[in-house]
Amino acid sequence: MSKYDELLEEPNAIGIRNAHIAGFFYGYSQCIRFMFLGFIFYISSIFIFDYKENPDDTYIGVYILFVSALGSGIAISQAPSVSKARVAAAKVFDIIEDKSKIDTRATEGEKIIK
């Protein structure tokens, strides 16, 4: 049991390190999203108060920026999945299009009757 525990120490350390790295990048991604929103709202308040822009039109523009950033983020996050799906589909179609070495219409050979 102790030898098994020793063998698991390295994968455990690697898993802990990877979890910390993934947690850092997740926190960074959440932070940068809200910092972007804060920056956009700050810029829009400058337009409203300093340049006397219409608040309704300004916030419509902010909403468009927010939704477009959200949509592009979702689309970009799906890019690796799309490429993996394309590779998997190519493998499936290669199997489907592969010529069979068994002739199912042949009358010779053994027949298995259940």
Order of alpha helices (4+ residues) and beta strands (2+ residues): alpha-alpha-alpha
